[in-house]
Amino acid sequence: MNKVIIFSAPSGSGKTTLVKHSLENFPHLEFSISATTRAPREGEAHGKDYYFLTPDEFRKKISEDAFVEHEEVYADKFYGTLKSEIERIWKNGKTVIFDVDVVGGVNLKKIFGDQAISIFIAPPSIEELEKRLIKRNTDSLETIKTRVNKAQEELGYQHLFDQVLINDDLETAKKEIENIISNFTEK
């Protein structure tokens, strides 16, 4: 059976770090590259980290029904999962791994049902999340405030996920993720 693993979390919860750890430790997983209209961060490459599209290109793909799911996360900041990306990974006999925002995670779980396990990565606290975002040094203080406010809202969705993992200690979180993935992919 074709399977998917969905990672979702508020920005700064450690989701991307845990996804990278999972990909390094499970060769049968393959990352589903999302499409976005946000600007690339330093070191990110088109077709590797994201498919970077203009808002007009993104809207055109919406009209062509090219997405499994998509959302406007912030004003003119779209994220989505291309159908062609899922098909490509399954054709290679691999399990799809998603790194998506919280609403995208809920939507993907509804779409894929029992084919999917959804994992919500939660910060130990909102205060710790804010510290992590500041330490990351990629956003303005105004953007961080917006992300923290959004995180408070997103934490209200965690009950809709199959698993909730509080990322208080990274090494412990990595072990928990390994157990969750092993249990899901081996059944």
C-alpha positions in Angstrom: 0.0 0.0 0.0 1.2 3.5 -0.8 1.8 5.4 2.5 2.4 8.9 3.6 3.9 10.4 6.7 2.7 13.9 7.5 4.8 16.2 9.8 3.2 19.5 10.9 4.1 22.0 13.5 4.1 25.7 14.3 7.1 27.5 12.8 10.2 27.0 15.0 9.1 23.7 16.6 11.9 21.6 15.1 9.8 20.0 12.4 12.3 20.4 9.6 15.2 19.0 11.7 13.1 15.9 12.6 12.1 15.4 8.9 15.8 15.6 7.9 16.6 13.1 10.6 13.9 10.7 9.4 15.1 10.9 5.8 18.7 10.2 6.9 17.6 7.1 8.9 14.9 5.6 6.7 16.0 5.1 3.1 12.4 4.0 2.0 11.2 7.6 2.8 11.2 10.3 0.2 10.6 14.0 0.8 7.6 15.6 -0.9 8.8 18.9 -2.2 6.1 21.6 -1.6 5.4 24.5 -3.9 5.5 28.0 -2.3 5.4 31.6 -3.2 7.7 32.7 -0.4 11.2 33.8 -1.2 14.0 31.2 -0.8 16.0 31.4 2.4 19.8 31.3 2.2 20.9 27.9 0.9 17.5 26.8 -0.4 17.3 25.6 -4.0 14.3 25.4 -6.4 13.3 21.7 -6.9 15.3 20.6 -3.9 13.8 22.4 -0.9 10.7 23.9 -2.5 9.3 24.6 -5.9 9.4 28.4 -5.8 6.6 30.0 -7.8 5.3 33.5 -8.3 1.8 34.1 -6.9 0.5 34.1 -10.5 2.2 30.8 -11.3 0.7 29.3 -8.1 -2.8 30.6 -8.9 -2.5 29.1 -12.5 -1.7 25.7 -11.0 -4.7 26.0 -8.7 -6.9 26.6 -11.7 -5.4 23.6 -13.4 -6.2 21.4 -10.4 -2.5 20.5 -10.0 -2.6 20.4 -6.2 -3.6 17.7 -3.7 -4.0 20.5 -1.2 -3.0 24.2 -1.0 -3.4 27.1 1.4 -2.7 30.8 1.5 -0.8 30.8 4.9 -0.1 34.5 4.9 -1.1 37.3 2.5 0.2 36.1 -1.0 2.2 33.4 0.7 0.9 30.1 -0.7 2.0 26.6 0.0 0.8 23.5 -1.7 1.4 19.8 -2.5 1.5 19.0 -6.2 -0.2 15.8 -7.3 2.7 15.0 -9.6 5.1 15.0 -6.7 3.2 12.2 -4.8 2.9 10.1 -8.0 6.6 10.4 -8.7 7.5 9.2 -5.2 5.0 6.3 -5.2 6.2 5.3 -8.7 9.7 4.8 -7.1 8.2 2.5 -4.5 8.8 4.9 -1.6 6.8 6.3 1.3 6.0 10.0 1.0 7.1 12.3 3.8 5.5 15.7 4.1 6.7 18.8 6.0 3.6 21.0 5.9 1.8 23.7 7.9 -0.8 22.6 10.4 -3.9 23.2 8.2 -2.1 21.4 5.3 -1.4 18.5 7.6 -5.1 18.2 8.7 -6.2 18.4 5.0 -3.7 15.7 3.9 -4.8 13.3 6.7 -8.4 13.7 5.5 -7.4 13.1 1.9 -5.1 10.0 2.6 -7.0 8.5 5.6 -5.5 5.2 6.7 -2.7 5.5 4.2 -1.3 8.3 6.3 0.0 8.9 9.8 -0.1 12.6 10.9 2.5 13.8 13.4 2.2 17.2 15.2 5.5 18.5 16.6 4.7 20.9 19.5 7.1 23.2 21.2 7.5 22.8 25.0 5.9 26.3 25.4 5.1 29.4 23.4 8.0 31.2 25.2 10.5 28.6 24.1 9.1 28.8 20.5 9.7 32.6 20.5 13.3 32.1 21.7 13.9 29.5 19.0 12.6 31.9 16.3 14.7 34.7 17.5 17.8 32.5 17.7 17.2 31.3 14.1 17.8 34.9 13.0 15.9 34.6 9.7 12.9 36.8 10.4 12.2 40.4 11.6 10.7 40.9 15.1 7.4 41.7 13.4 7.4 38.4 11.5 8.3 36.5 14.6 5.3 38.1 16.4 3.1 37.0 13.5 4.5 33.5 13.7 4.1 33.3 17.5 0.4 34.4 17.2 -0.2 31.9 14.4 1.5 29.2 16.6 -0.9 29.8 19.4 -3.8 29.3 17.0 -2.1 26.2 15.4 -1.6 24.5 18.8 -5.4 24.2 18.9 -5.3 21.7 16.0 -3.0 19.2 17.6 -5.9 16.9 18.7 -6.6 16.3 15.0 -3.3 14.5 14.6 -2.6 10.8 15.1 0.5 11.6 17.2 1.6 14.6 19.1 5.3 14.9 20.0 6.5 17.6 22.3 10.0 18.6 21.1 11.6 19.5 24.4 14.8 17.6 23.9 16.0 17.0 20.3 17.7 13.6 20.9 14.6 12.2 22.7 12.3 13.6 19.9 14.5 11.9 17.3 14.1 8.5 19.1 10.3 9.0 19.4 10.1 9.8 15.7 12.1 6.7 14.8 9.6 4.5 16.8 6.6 6.2 15.3 7.9 5.7 11.7 9.0 2.1 12.3 5.6 1.1 13.8 3.7 2.8 10.9 5.8 1.6 7.9 6.3 -1.9 9.1 2.6 -2.8 9.5 
